[in-house]
Amino acid sequence: MDVDRFTRERAEGWDELAALVRRAGARPQRLGSESLLRLGRRYRAAAADLALARRLYPGHPVTRRLERLVTDARQSVYATEARRRSLRSFLATGYWRRVGERRTALLAGLALLFVPMALAAVWAIDDPAAALGIVPGEFQGAAEPGGGGELSTGEEAAFSSTIYTNNIRVTFLVVAGGVLLGLGSAAVTIFNGGFIGALFGLTIEAGTFDDLLRFVLPHGLLELSCIAVCCAAGLRLGWAIVDPGAQTRGASLRREGRAAIEIVLGTMPWLVLAGVIEGFVSPNQPPLVVAAAVGLAAVVPFWALVIRRGGQDHARPRDLARR
């Protein structure tokens, strides 16, 4: 059977299933008994079609359409009150699954943060006079070429307050920027990576990098990770508008909007932890080895949970096809 005939013969059922899923949402009981039975029948038929499409037309757009349709339908067919997870369950598993379910967006968020950071650092070392213009005035004394010396107590306090409040603000901005097709999220992340990279490069040129590193390492690795994760949420939001799949753009945006809100809420406790470290450990400027150890102790569990729990049970379409 060719793919055009396959689509023609089954498209009506798929469209009906998509309409029932939109009506049902997370509460299929609102459909009534007759429509509920039709939802179940259409879901089973679409799952069988998906199994056939995977075998006959792997990689074809119609197969990807069916994957999205069956995944969305499963959430309605198997929706129960148990899906209303407790806060403890969300923080233990739900948040990590949200972070890990779109690996491409997560990698893009990391790249948009750290690549501009590295490029800005190289630029600042090569042309410190130009790079100094994008560094806030309270840090320029430590960053000026040849300035030398350690960060003063006032500079440490200003740096701590500015960076902490900035990162809280950035986590919301990178998510909100997703409604601009993801371009806003990318722009905010690139700007912040560039600012931090320029500061690093200037302090390397000025000979104060060790002082800055001992201050930043304990909390900075975790804070930057949180920004990258929220950038990924914003990119997902933007992609939901660009490519809504079988859903309407509104439905696709609502789905990813809920995921973005969950990611922001789940990230907040980790930003608070970074803030505590920033307030009580970083100002003491511990030895570099100790600063690195504290930073790794904070960030390694974060990424270990993303890798370990973020890959669990993502409602895989392949599994659904076997039901």
DAVEN-V450552 format. One record per pair of residues at least 12 apart in sequence whose ideal C-beta (glycine too) atoms are under 7 Angstrom apart, sorted by sequence separation. I is the first residue (numbers start at 1). GAP is how many residues later the second one is. D is the distance in whole Angstrom. If there is no record, write none. Layout:
I/GAP/D
I/GAP/D
This chain:
132/12/7
240/12/4
241/12/6
53/13/5
142/13/6
240/13/5
281/13/6
141/14/7
174/14/5
20/15/6
24/15/6
173/15/5
174/15/6
240/15/7
50/16/4
139/16/7
240/16/4
49/17/6
50/17/6
128/17/4
138/17/6
277/17/7
20/18/7
170/18/6
20/19/5
237/19/5
46/20/6
50/20/5
138/20/4
139/20/6
236/20/5
237/20/6
277/21/6
20/22/6
170/22/6
46/23/6
47/23/5
236/23/7
237/23/5
46/24/5
236/24/7
274/24/7
17/25/4
273/25/7
16/26/6
17/26/6
136/26/7
233/26/7
234/26/7
46/27/6
233/27/4
13/29/6
17/29/5
43/30/5
233/30/4
233/31/7
13/32/6
14/32/6
270/32/6
13/33/7
230/33/6
43/34/5
229/34/6
230/34/6
192/35/7
39/37/7
40/37/6
230/37/6
39/38/6
189/38/7
229/38/6
10/39/5
226/41/5
189/42/4
226/44/5
226/45/5
185/46/5
28/48/5
222/48/6
223/48/7
26/49/7
28/49/7
185/49/3
26/50/7
185/50/6
18/51/6
21/51/5
25/51/7
28/51/6
222/51/7
223/51/5
17/52/6
21/52/5
24/52/4
27/52/7
182/52/6
222/52/4
26/53/5
174/53/7
182/53/5
185/53/7
3/54/5
7/55/6
14/55/6
21/55/5
171/55/6
175/55/5
178/55/7
182/55/7
219/55/4
17/56/6
143/56/6
159/56/7
167/56/5
171/56/6
174/56/5
178/56/4
182/56/2
3/57/6
26/57/7
170/57/6
174/57/4
177/57/5
178/57/7
181/57/5
182/57/6
148/58/6
150/58/7
175/58/5
178/58/7
179/58/6
180/58/7
219/58/4
3/59/6
143/59/4
147/59/5
148/59/5
149/59/7
156/59/6
171/59/4
175/59/5
178/59/3
218/59/5
219/59/4
139/60/6
143/60/6
145/60/5
146/60/6
148/60/7
151/60/5
167/60/6
174/60/5
178/60/5
181/60/6
134/61/6
142/61/6
145/61/5
147/61/7
150/61/5
151/61/7
181/61/6
144/62/6
175/62/7
135/63/6
143/63/6
218/63/5
219/63/6
134/64/6
135/64/6
142/64/7
151/64/6
218/64/5
142/66/5
131/67/5
135/67/6
215/67/5
131/70/6
132/70/6
142/70/7
215/70/6
131/71/6
214/71/5
214/72/6
218/73/5
112/74/5
116/74/5
120/74/4
124/74/5
128/74/6
211/74/7
214/74/6
217/74/4
221/74/4
225/74/6
213/75/7
217/75/5
220/75/7
113/76/5
117/76/4
121/76/4
125/76/5
218/76/4
222/76/4
112/77/4
116/77/4
117/77/7
120/77/3
124/77/3
128/77/5
214/77/5
218/77/5
221/77/7
222/77/5
225/77/6
112/78/6
116/78/5
119/78/7
120/78/4
123/78/7
124/78/5
210/78/7
217/78/4
221/78/4
225/78/7
114/79/6
117/79/6
118/79/6
121/79/5
122/79/7
125/79/6
109/80/7
113/80/4
117/80/4
121/80/4
125/80/5
222/80/6
112/81/7
116/81/6
120/81/6
124/81/7
178/82/7
175/85/5
175/89/6
172/92/7
171/93/6
171/96/6
171/100/7
168/103/6
167/104/7
113/111/6
164/111/5
113/114/6
164/114/6
113/115/5
110/118/5
113/118/7
160/118/5
109/119/4
112/119/6
160/119/7
109/120/7
109/122/4
160/122/6
106/123/7
109/123/4
160/123/6
108/124/7
106/126/4
109/126/6
105/127/4
108/127/6
156/127/5
99/130/6
102/130/7
105/130/5
105/131/5
102/134/5
98/161/6
98/164/5
99/164/6
98/165/5
95/167/7
98/168/7
95/171/3
72/175/7
91/175/6
90/176/7
68/177/4
69/177/5
68/178/5
65/180/7
65/181/5
100/206/5
99/207/5
96/209/5
96/210/6
100/210/2
99/211/5
100/211/6
97/212/7
96/213/4
97/213/6
101/213/5
96/214/5
97/215/6
93/216/6
97/217/7
18/228/6
22/229/6
74/241/6
71/244/6
71/246/5
74/246/5
70/247/6
71/249/7
67/250/4
70/250/5
50/267/6
54/267/7
51/270/4
50/271/5
47/273/6
47/274/5
47/276/6
